[in-house]
């Protein structure tokens, strides 16, 4: 299914949640000198122009990233996230938005590696072009696969370094993505039991989304599960009213940071009085 393009949604409330957590995970991995791998099963284009026709179609960043810019007394997690976004906008105007691959590239050290999967034929060409402009070090550290990330993940685990994070964030336009996400986590843990698996999923009026969250919470491995709702569900059942991040083998620091961050994000990104958040954990 090739209709989905992340450029339509870049910088929205779901990206704020996903990428602020992702930056925290990368910072945590960088605390130790030992190398690590980042594996992204659904990489997208890597970097997005917020002034492009696609991004302006819905202008979703207006109710996401834009609401955070210039805010006072923000939590440390959001401050770090914005530092990374602003690194791609040296003129101070947020015209470009880094996806997970570009946030990872910023974090990687010399011996760390990035593995990117993207099936969309147009998206993968943009991804390759964007990477080609990042310099020799980025090209050496990164491998792009035009392949199914769910299937390709198996060949990457465990990484030689035995340290790393796998980010799984399909579009979920195909309802099979929910089943395949759960399967990828379960199979991934068999190959890489100590690995960090960061799963993003949408809060939509769909039974599969609820079942995915419940199934992940039955895992015996340590996890942190955060959701952020910004509006009441649409009457017609369509549309994204929030999103969730489920992190298996999370940094021990993550739950406490989210406890400080989620109330602030709820208030900052609320569209109506149904805005809310949840935060649960197991183990750790």
Beta strands, then each sheet from edge to edge (+ up, - down):
strand 1: 37-40
strand 2: 47-49
strand 3: 96-98
strand 4: 113-117
strand 5: 142-145
strand 6: 164-168
strand 7: 196-203
strand 8: 223-229
strand 9: 242-248
strand 10: 276-282
sheet 1: 5+ 4+ 1+ 6+ 7+ 9- 8+ 10-
sheet 2: 2+ 3-
end
